[in-house]
Amino acid sequence: MLAVALEPNTQESENAKIDLYNVDPDNEPKFQFLSNILNLSTSIEFLDFSTDSFYLLYKDNFDEIAI
């Protein structure tokens, strides 16, 4: 599993978001889009998966934490 945090784009008025991908090195394409978390109010400070890859924890620059 791979999570990519994308910064807000002020020129296009888009909020920050997180895209989630499944990683399978044996198949093409190697990265398969799963889902995303949209309209985050600010940039992401950190994100991490649980050891079983079941939960995604992230914290934004406003100190809001979500699982």
Secondary structure, DSSP 8 states (H G I E B T S, - for coil): -EEEEE--BTTTTB-EEEEEEEE-TTSSSSEEEEEEEEEESS-EEEEEE-TTS--EEEEETT--EE-
